[in-house]
Amino acid sequence: MPSQLPSHDTFVIRGGKPLCGTIRPQGNKNEALPVIAATLLTDRPVHLHNLPAIEDVRTMLNILREIGAYVDTADNGIAYSATIHVSEPPQREIPSALASAIRGSITLAGPLLARTGRARLAKPGGDRIGRRRIDTHIQALHELGATVDIGRDYIELQATELRGTDIWLEEASVTATENTICAAVFAKGTTIIRNAACEPHVQALCKMLNSMGAQISGIGSNLLTIQGVEKLSGTTHTISPDYLEVGSFVSLAAVTRGEICIEDCDYSNLRMILRAFERLGIKTQYKNSKLIVPRDQKMEITNDIGGATPVIDDGPWPAFPADMTSVILVTATQCRGTVIIHEKMFESRLFFTDRLISMGARIVLCDPHRAVVIGPERLYGATITSPDIRAGMALLIAALCAQGESRIQNIYQIDRGFSRIDERLRSLGADITRTE
């Protein structure tokens, strides 16, 4: 599927307007990519619905086409429906240009190894937010019986037979857990994965595999037990709503002083995100799968007991998700008080704060992992560049509440993660145009 979104486009935004109306979140990007990869495990058709119509999904589907899969898609606006059929064993080498374009390509290693006994792919690309280890992937697949060859620009895995074993993951890595699950599905005997990631998208992958005939128990916990099977069937699976995008819409409503109704929300996936917003003085109302962000929020940071400066920090599920750090930081610039944002997982994610400072935000970057935000401070339009998906959305939020005109360059990074975001925001009253 060729890209439909040129990488050299710019968003021109005239901020300061309240955003109001109703919007529906796209499908969860972090669920879509491993689910697409898992279709390699069966020779029967798999039907996927609510795939977000974003660059990373297009790239992942193109990878499958390149290695021999039949892929048929239908564009439903912000979503795709896709039928994927890998009737014959796929090619075992991933085209390097495609593999290196997205981080999600690493999730192909486990399914390819399980289906064909070999996988060779370029080291994954994706957001430049700091070091992103693949050590845990290699550790787990090696313990299942794979031999590993790592070159400067490639990873190659081979196994004549995968054998179930008791694995303790070095870190609760989401993609390492997903790779281990997919490889263990065909391993002989029983595999136990300890310190497994249990994010909603990991749970969704496990449930889809079980619907195909896998035997995975412990879903939703950090202890997974997988009984190996010989074959998987096809299935139909619907990608769940993207709770990270829901969080972004909450921020947009609050900082622009608007009122937004977000449809099709799963409250169970939003608890820690909404808790963090509450600490910033932003309340929401949830009823019948709809989340309403009322206008005219208090927007005042609540200190810890005893008057200590509060800290919002991230961590593995069910903690506050790392991918929401950029958005909560921008939101804090518009709230009265002081808060420390502590990004524990990626040492380069907070470097985008220099763009916010140029717009007028009061932020002290203490070190690569911690920033002190003092607000509220009026933001002013500026010409800025999007460095990655999540920072791109955060800068878009900043521009929409800023006074004057902003230009966001390199919006390919935003398009990688958010489907037709300019069109959808215009439906809420945003003054945003896409120019070349």
MIKEMAR-94282 format. One line per 8 residues: their letters; for each residue y negated, x, z of C-alpha. Coordinates in Angstrom, 3 decimals, padded with zeros to 6 digits. Layout:
N
a = Y:X:Z ~ ...
% end
This chain:
436
mpsqlpsh = 000.000:000.000:000.000 ~ -003.182:001.765:-001.096 ~ -006.166:002.008:001.245 ~ -008.726:-000.731:000.741 ~ -011.400:000.834:002.948 ~ -013.247:003.942:001.715 ~ -013.713:006.581:004.385 ~ -017.331:007.359:003.487
dtfvirgg = -018.754:003.929:004.396 ~ -021.457:003.468:007.054 ~ -022.223:000.542:009.359 ~ -025.890:-000.432:009.564 ~ -026.505:-002.422:012.738 ~ -029.619:-004.131:014.047 ~ -028.890:-004.653:017.715 ~ -030.249:-006.677:020.592
kplcgtir = -028.853:-010.043:019.518 ~ -026.565:-012.064:021.828 ~ -023.086:-012.481:020.339 ~ -021.744:-016.004:020.734 ~ -018.807:-017.969:019.391 ~ -015.035:-017.927:019.190 ~ -012.853:-015.052:018.007 ~ -009.157:-014.261:017.857
pqgnknea = -007.779:-010.771:018.523 ~ -005.715:-008.971:015.909 ~ -002.113:-007.917:016.466 ~ -001.477:-004.993:018.785 ~ -001.769:-001.741:016.792 ~ 000.211:000.175:019.414 ~ 003.075:-002.285:019.013 ~ 002.947:-002.528:015.230
lpviaatl = 003.605:001.144:014.412 ~ 006.817:001.683:016.457 ~ 008.104:-001.743:015.412 ~ 007.654:-000.781:011.745 ~ 009.474:002.499:012.427 ~ 012.348:000.654:014.118 ~ 013.109:-001.306:010.937 ~ 014.770:001.903:009.687
ltdrpvhl = 017.619:001.248:012.151 ~ 019.151:-001.613:010.146 ~ 020.283:-002.212:006.581 ~ 019.286:-005.871:006.853 ~ 015.804:-007.356:006.214 ~ 013.293:-007.481:009.059 ~ 010.396:-009.926:008.912 ~ 007.242:-008.943:010.799
hnlpaied = 004.264:-011.218:011.426 ~ 000.737:-010.630:012.769 ~ 000.637:-006.976:011.761 ~ -003.028:-005.914:012.021 ~ -004.537:-005.283:008.564 ~ -005.753:-001.789:009.455 ~ -005.556:001.675:007.912 ~ -002.873:002.999:010.269
vrtmlnil = -000.544:000.092:009.481 ~ -001.120:000.557:005.742 ~ -000.272:004.245:006.078 ~ 002.899:003.498:008.060 ~ 004.083:000.966:005.483 ~ 003.372:003.471:002.708 ~ 005.507:006.050:004.512 ~ 008.420:003.622:004.543
reigayvd = 007.979:002.943:000.846 ~ 007.962:006.679:000.115 ~ 011.284:007.227:001.900 ~ 013.070:004.371:000.157 ~ 012.325:001.118:001.971 ~ 011.544:-002.130:000.215 ~ 008.278:-003.417:001.671 ~ 006.717:-006.720:000.667
tadngiay = 003.465:-007.769:002.337 ~ 001.219:-010.813:002.395 ~ -002.421:-010.494:003.484 ~ -003.402:-013.279:005.877 ~ -006.962:-012.172:006.616 ~ -006.980:-009.847:009.627 ~ -003.161:-009.802:009.626 ~ -000.209:-008.998:007.403
satihvse = 003.209:-010.519:007.182 ~ 005.772:-008.014:005.941 ~ 009.403:-008.013:004.940 ~ 010.987:-004.568:005.263 ~ 014.481:-003.897:003.943 ~ 016.071:-000.446:004.181 ~ 019.403:-001.295:002.578 ~ 020.412:002.331:001.966
ppqreips = 019.911:005.270:004.330 ~ 016.299:006.413:003.869 ~ 015.157:009.850:002.848 ~ 015.117:012.066:005.895 ~ 011.911:013.954:005.150 ~ 008.544:012.259:005.678 ~ 005.797:013.173:003.173 ~ 003.591:015.578:005.076
alasairg = 000.245:014.177:003.869 ~ 001.109:010.733:005.205 ~ 002.813:011.903:008.407 ~ -000.123:014.077:009.379 ~ -002.605:011.224:008.842 ~ -001.580:009.129:011.859 ~ -000.234:009.762:015.327 ~ 002.204:006.859:014.969
sitlagpl = 004.291:008.772:012.411 ~ 006.009:010.537:015.335 ~ 007.809:007.262:016.138 ~ 009.841:007.694:012.942 ~ 011.751:010.633:014.432 ~ 014.071:008.607:016.665 ~ 014.984:005.913:014.107 ~ 015.565:008.461:011.309
lartgrar = 017.717:010.652:013.545 ~ 019.782:007.657:014.665 ~ 020.226:006.198:011.158 ~ 020.743:009.384:009.092 ~ 021.459:012.221:011.516 ~ 018.368:014.171:010.442 ~ 014.602:013.845:010.529 ~ 011.958:016.210:009.239
lakpggdr = 008.273:015.389:009.503 ~ 004.920:017.063:009.707 ~ 003.330:017.291:013.104 ~ 001.553:013.979:013.684 ~ -002.165:013.472:013.188 ~ -004.392:010.785:014.690 ~ -007.353:010.838:017.047 ~ -008.722:014.196:018.211
igrrridt = -009.045:013.304:021.879 ~ -007.376:016.404:023.305 ~ -003.940:017.927:023.418 ~ -001.201:015.382:022.733 ~ 002.132:016.906:023.663 ~ 005.342:016.271:021.759 ~ 007.390:018.207:024.333 ~ 008.749:015.030:025.957
hiqalhel = 009.967:013.689:022.595 ~ 011.823:016.930:021.929 ~ 013.264:017.100:025.440 ~ 014.700:013.574:025.292 ~ 016.134:013.793:021.756 ~ 017.663:017.186:022.560 ~ 019.378:015.714:025.629 ~ 020.833:012.980:023.397
gatvdigr = 022.447:015.715:021.264 ~ 019.885:016.727:018.641 ~ 019.208:020.299:017.623 ~ 015.526:021.016:017.150 ~ 013.657:023.340:014.801 ~ 009.882:023.467:015.237 ~ 007.793:025.325:012.693 ~ 004.083:025.795:012.467
dyielqat = 003.585:022.560:010.528 ~ 006.849:020.633:010.875 ~ 009.493:019.297:013.254 ~ 013.134:019.031:012.184 ~ 015.859:017.288:014.171 ~ 019.584:017.132:013.384 ~ 022.576:015.584:015.124 ~ 026.127:014.974:013.974
elrgtdiw = 026.528:012.601:016.901 ~ 024.182:011.220:019.526 ~ 025.661:010.836:023.003 ~ 024.367:008.682:025.821 ~ 023.113:010.547:028.883 ~ 020.868:010.302:031.931 ~ 017.335:011.354:030.903 ~ 014.322:011.948:033.131
leeasvta = 011.241:012.040:030.921 ~ 008.792:014.797:031.856 ~ 005.946:012.301:031.505 ~ 005.750:008.547:031.034 ~ 004.815:008.989:027.369 ~ 004.711:005.754:025.378 ~ 005.756:007.203:022.013 ~ 008.369:009.514:023.580
tenticaa = 009.882:006.503:025.333 ~ 009.925:004.568:022.046 ~ 011.586:007.440:020.183 ~ 014.197:007.832:022.912 ~ 014.969:004.100:022.909 ~ 015.453:004.016:019.131 ~ 017.736:007.069:019.159 ~ 019.727:005.839:022.170
vfakgtti = 020.467:002.474:020.545 ~ 023.106:004.192:018.365 ~ 024.175:006.870:020.882 ~ 027.787:006.662:022.062 ~ 028.050:005.411:025.615 ~ 025.273:004.628:028.039 ~ 021.781:006.121:028.112 ~ 019.555:005.866:031.175
irnaacep = 015.846:006.601:030.661 ~ 013.991:007.343:033.893 ~ 010.194:007.585:034.165 ~ 010.031:005.474:031.005 ~ 006.711:004.082:029.843 ~ 006.588:000.316:030.311 ~ 003.420:-000.730:028.450 ~ 003.504:-004.184:026.800
hvqalckm = 004.147:-002.630:023.373 ~ 007.180:-000.726:024.710 ~ 008.500:-003.992:026.127 ~ 007.962:-005.720:022.783 ~ 009.903:-003.000:020.926 ~ 012.831:-003.384:023.338 ~ 012.850:-007.161:022.934 ~ 012.825:-006.866:019.140
lnsmgaqi = 015.727:-004.400:019.204 ~ 017.698:-006.707:021.511 ~ 017.150:-009.541:019.036 ~ 018.758:-007.239:016.437 ~ 021.824:-006.658:018.612 ~ 020.814:-003.736:020.839 ~ 021.751:-003.782:024.523 ~ 018.685:-002.701:026.504
sgigsnll = 018.133:-003.723:030.123 ~ 015.382:-002.969:032.615 ~ 012.646:-004.023:030.171 ~ 009.256:-003.947:031.877 ~ 010.301:-001.286:034.389 ~ 010.326:002.517:034.245 ~ 014.138:002.575:034.345 ~ 015.792:001.546:031.080
tiqgvekl = 019.542:001.331:030.513 ~ 020.800:001.292:026.929 ~ 024.401:000.669:025.915 ~ 024.947:002.153:022.467 ~ 026.022:-000.089:019.596 ~ 027.323:000.700:016.124 ~ 025.116:-001.565:014.043 ~ 021.958:-003.660:014.193
sgtthtis = 021.140:-006.826:012.255 ~ 017.863:-008.065:010.841 ~ 015.368:-010.178:012.778 ~ 011.977:-011.868:012.730 ~ 009.343:-010.525:015.092 ~ 005.699:-011.434:015.743 ~ 003.295:-008.758:016.968 ~ 001.543:-009.754:020.192
pdylevgs = -002.263:-010.016:020.531 ~ -004.077:-006.711:021.056 ~ -005.186:-006.738:024.682 ~ -007.348:-003.658:024.029 ~ -009.348:-005.573:021.445 ~ -009.681:-008.439:023.909 ~ -011.239:-005.972:026.352 ~ -013.665:-004.823:023.659
fvslaavt = -014.787:-008.408:023.052 ~ -015.375:-008.907:026.796 ~ -017.672:-005.877:026.718 ~ -019.508:-007.118:023.616 ~ -020.255:-010.483:025.198 ~ -021.496:-008.916:028.428 ~ -023.737:-006.159:027.064 ~ -025.350:-008.408:024.432
rgeicied = -025.850:-011.208:026.988 ~ -023.871:-013.629:024.861 ~ -020.934:-015.963:025.425 ~ -017.624:-015.445:023.639 ~ -014.390:-017.431:023.752 ~ -011.405:-015.214:022.931 ~ -008.390:-017.190:021.745 ~ -004.696:-016.288:021.920
cdysnlrm = -004.800:-014.059:025.018 ~ -001.914:-013.049:027.274 ~ -003.406:-012.883:030.758 ~ -000.502:-010.830:032.125 ~ -001.583:-007.921:029.914 ~ -005.247:-008.133:030.965 ~ -005.152:-007.947:034.753 ~ -006.257:-004.322:035.238
ilraferl = -008.778:-004.494:032.386 ~ -010.420:-007.590:033.864 ~ -010.314:-006.022:037.347 ~ -012.336:-003.077:036.017 ~ -014.890:-005.418:034.424 ~ -015.196:-007.288:037.724 ~ -016.162:-004.017:039.417 ~ -019.039:-003.859:036.927
giktqykn = -020.145:-007.403:037.778 ~ -018.572:-009.097:034.742 ~ -016.450:-012.194:035.344 ~ -014.294:-014.184:032.944 ~ -012.544:-017.545:032.897 ~ -008.964:-017.971:031.627 ~ -007.352:-021.263:030.646 ~ -004.744:-022.292:028.079
sklivprd = -004.484:-018.814:026.485 ~ -008.272:-018.618:026.081 ~ -010.506:-016.103:027.828 ~ -014.169:-017.111:028.139 ~ -016.911:-014.587:028.884 ~ -019.904:-016.642:030.112 ~ -023.461:-015.568:029.296 ~ -025.894:-014.012:031.795
qkmeitnd = -023.446:-011.951:033.820 ~ -024.459:-010.291:037.101 ~ -023.822:-006.818:035.596 ~ -024.011:-005.036:038.961 ~ -021.530:-002.328:039.974 ~ -019.691:-002.985:043.247 ~ -019.487:000.055:045.516 ~ -016.288:000.891:047.363
iggatpvi = -015.949:-000.086:051.020 ~ -018.361:002.014:053.051 ~ -020.805:002.324:050.159 ~ -018.929:005.076:048.276 ~ -019.487:005.416:044.533 ~ -016.636:003.594:042.771 ~ -014.244:005.288:040.366 ~ -012.622:003.667:037.348
ddgpwpaf = -009.701:005.802:036.255 ~ -006.836:005.408:033.822 ~ -003.099:005.913:034.082 ~ 000.299:004.734:032.798 ~ 000.965:001.002:032.806 ~ 000.215:-001.093:034.798 ~ -002.859:001.053:035.581 ~ -006.110:000.750:033.629
padmtsvi = -005.256:001.783:030.037 ~ -006.624:005.087:028.732 ~ -007.572:003.464:025.414 ~ -010.123:001.262:027.243 ~ -011.948:004.206:028.858 ~ -014.570:004.570:026.105 ~ -015.378:000.843:026.146 ~ -015.686:000.564:029.942
lvtatqcr = -017.976:003.616:029.945 ~ -020.370:002.044:027.431 ~ -020.327:-001.208:029.381 ~ -021.280:000.658:032.573 ~ -024.472:001.972:030.940 ~ -025.788:-001.614:031.000 ~ -024.831:-002.374:034.622 ~ -026.943:-001.782:037.726
gtviihek = -025.597:001.034:039.884 ~ -023.517:004.178:039.566 ~ -019.847:004.573:038.656 ~ -017.570:007.514:037.964 ~ -015.334:007.213:034.895 ~ -012.278:009.447:035.313 ~ -010.239:009.974:032.131 ~ -007.089:011.655:033.430
mfesrlff = -004.990:011.751:030.303 ~ -007.008:013.286:027.442 ~ -009.448:016.138:027.915 ~ -011.604:015.439:024.847 ~ -011.985:011.656:024.942 ~ -015.287:011.720:026.856 ~ -017.028:014.127:024.505 ~ -018.422:011.167:022.557
tdrlismg = -020.860:010.565:025.428 ~ -023.374:012.894:023.769 ~ -023.940:010.126:021.183 ~ -024.672:007.634:023.954 ~ -027.073:010.050:025.649 ~ -028.949:010.371:022.349 ~ -029.333:006.568:022.418 ~ -030.874:006.650:025.903
arivlcdp = -027.884:006.306:028.235 ~ -027.953:008.107:031.592 ~ -024.611:009.902:031.757 ~ -023.661:013.151:033.469 ~ -020.547:014.671:031.940 ~ -019.172:016.561:034.934 ~ -016.207:018.109:033.110 ~ -013.868:017.090:030.264
hravvigp = -012.294:014.369:032.420 ~ -015.144:012.863:034.477 ~ -018.475:011.238:033.700 ~ -021.048:009.728:036.057 ~ -022.805:006.705:034.557 ~ -026.090:005.454:036.028 ~ -027.427:002.140:034.807 ~ -028.828:-000.023:033.552
erlygati = -030.633:001.919:030.854 ~ -031.963:000.452:027.612 ~ -030.275:001.903:024.539 ~ -032.136:002.578:021.291 ~ -030.841:002.678:017.744 ~ -029.725:006.030:016.355 ~ -027.671:007.604:013.578 ~ -024.315:008.526:015.075
tspdirag = -020.817:009.471:013.909 ~ -017.556:007.874:015.027 ~ -015.158:010.613:016.216 ~ -012.048:008.458:016.804 ~ -010.837:004.865:016.916 ~ -011.663:003.997:020.527 ~ -014.954:005.906:020.692 ~ -015.855:004.262:017.381
malliaal = -015.527:000.802:018.901 ~ -017.473:001.928:021.975 ~ -020.328:003.199:019.789 ~ -020.275:-000.061:017.846 ~ -020.692:-001.949:021.130 ~ -023.569:000.352:022.085 ~ -025.301:-000.205:018.736 ~ -024.990:-003.984:019.017
caqgesri = -026.805:-004.032:022.361 ~ -029.335:-001.322:021.443 ~ -032.924:-002.021:020.448 ~ -033.607:-001.252:016.793 ~ -031.406:-000.067:013.951 ~ -028.323:002.139:014.248 ~ -026.204:003.745:011.575 ~ -022.584:004.602:012.383
qniyqidr = -021.007:007.097:010.007 ~ -017.330:007.971:009.508 ~ -016.347:004.362:010.130 ~ -012.966:005.099:008.612 ~ -012.048:005.925:012.219 ~ -012.971:002.381:013.261 ~ -011.178:000.848:010.250 ~ -008.014:002.711:011.299
gfsrider = -007.781:000.555:014.395 ~ -009.812:-002.638:013.892 ~ -009.265:-005.032:011.018 ~ -012.405:-006.146:009.132 ~ -014.379:-005.802:012.335 ~ -017.767:-006.151:010.612 ~ -016.822:-009.505:009.062 ~ -015.465:-010.808:012.357
lrslgadi = -018.502:-009.711:014.349 ~ -020.830:-011.369:011.837 ~ -019.069:-014.634:012.687 ~ -020.384:-014.130:016.239 ~ -023.940:-013.549:015.029 ~ -023.937:-009.742:014.759 ~ -026.397:-008.183:012.291 ~ -024.040:-005.622:010.764
trte = -023.550:-004.519:007.162 ~ -021.247:-002.024:005.510 ~ -022.870:000.382:003.048 ~ -021.628:003.311:001.014
% end
